């Protein structure tokens, strides 16, 4: 989700159009967790996603309550994404090795 949020923010000339994260969260869900969920969980996700925070709220929290630091926060998040991907990859490999996870189709 963070990768998609950063990519969308950086690629958009009008930053206000990337404010609503429902599309980003939905895409991330489709790519990762959806295959693990049954009918009820998928329906619940469709309902819960409408309570998703706006990008400005997430970035303000990252900026410890300060406004106007969106670009700085996005860069800080982007700088940590490679390490985050590596850590998630190690966890996925562990789950696969222990047969706790099914490979993505």
Secondary structure, 3 states (H helix, E strand, C coil): CHHHHHHHHHHCCCHHHHCECHHHHHHHHHHCCHHHCCHHHHHHHHHHHHHCCEHHHHHHHHCCCCCCCHHHHHHHHHHHHHHHHHHHHHHHHHHHHCCCCCCCC
